Amino acid sequence: MEVLRPQLIRLGGRIYRKNPIQEQTYQHEEEDEDFYQGFMECAEEPCDAYEVVQTQQGFRCTVKAPSLLYKHIVGKRGDTRKKLEVETKTSISIPKPGQEGEIVITGQHRSGVISARTRIDVLLLTFRRKQPFTHFLAFFLNEVEVQERFLKFQEEVLEKCSMDHGVDSTIFQNPRKLHLTIGMLVLLSEQEIQQTCEMLQQCKEEFIDDISGGKPLEVEMAGIEYMNDDPGMVDVLYAKVHMKDGSNRLQELVDRVLERFQASGLIVKEWNSVKLHATVMNTLFRKDPNAEGRYNLYTADGKYIFKERESFDGRNILKLFENFYFGTLKLNSIHISQRFTVDSFGNYASCGQIDFS
């Protein structure tokens, strides 16, 4: 089935098929397994998406990439780079490990340089997607009133539903970490963090100020819902967030931010719209209070993590607390939050933000 329906990857306005190959493993293979993936049909005709400069020696193109991903272009014993150079008839210069810089591609033929650039882009995208998320764009929803109402919700749920399968105090969110996620990010260098800050500022200037009117958005956090399709086997229960005035301004704002970051490649496109919600119960917290939902999928070296979870019966909770009111908030800032880090208030540490007013 993978052969008939390969994964599609969009690069520079073009779509490429990532054809699967059988991966080989070796007895003494290093942990950070590097292998060349002969995965796509590369366009040989000129591509306007890439800036290729003609020089006295031929043609030249550069690729910006965080140093953490260089090893995936080099490969074990340099095999990946050698294979790329041979197949595209180019020379590829890569900065030394730990040094930030540009990957430089040179060759006698423009088409070969473009082919090498396309393949490198796909390699970078493939391994970037295997990196664990490092940051996320979010609104903080941890105002005092909401935290107090959340603790009241937790108290009443445990009082009335603790006999239901899987319901206990370990699966509730930390009230100081209540937030609304706009999108997940993989930021692998200070330059990428700065790029994210700049793009968020551009969003503010181009459309956020118009949507918000330069004022905080007043929202309500009320009602609960579950993520999957079986209320008797729930893993994530969330509170719904909506504009107090009934408008769709919050939805429009976050969707446009998501669209802008997806277009830039900083956020991988998975959805066309943001679900306005705040997680209040998650079964991953049962074994790890610092777990962060479905986003703990890969280790730093790209190995998949399987997280076993014990679902809970949410039917009584949904019946008794369907319209539970958590409070009113004024959303005035979008934060670039760093995962697995907390500030002095116990919330996610922020490494950048924009304010509406």
Disulfide bonds with the S-S distance in Angstrom:
none
